[in-house]
Amino acid sequence: MRSSRVVAGDRAGNLRGTGPPGPCRGGQLRHRPDAAEETVRQITGAGGKAIALKADVGSSADRRLVARTLDVFGRLDVLVNNAGITSQGRKDILEATEESWDLVFDTNLKGPFFLSQLVANEIIRQIAAGSIEEGKIVNISSVSHYAVSVNRADYCMSKAAVSMMTKLFAPPGRREDQRLRGLPRRDRERHDRPGQGKVRPADR
């Protein structure tokens, strides 16, 4: 059975290698429609199946992409939380605005958190039903989760929160036996260290 995955926010095509090519690739959520369609063409050209969806991950209504993925592929194995934006205007911490704070935290933290919650529950449901053996959630964080940038405080704090979120979704001893490991990758502007939580049935 072919796996299905959602890649949220891969606007520059940096995560085309997040899984096996062709048939194993699934749904895509992209910021740039042209890049999204190009990825779909590559996947279908390799014999796979893919869809491109435009959505705001910070909006609960737009998280329908999970239901849409299930409708099209019949299963969901992997979520990659890559949607993210930097501080608007990169103002000094003494001049930071609530507008930038709300936008950055909605996109960088609120969206990934509730997408992870939605997908984790779906993965657990599928495992219990015997549809899949395990699922994975990959969160893309940044060196800014510990490195200080006083001209983008909201971004730094949102990425620090994403790192904690990853630990919270994969604590030791949890019944669903979530495992955590880091997968380093390099972006054009930063060193990203995704945290990957693997969801599997509890050991009996």
Disulfide bonds with the S-S distance in Angstrom:
none
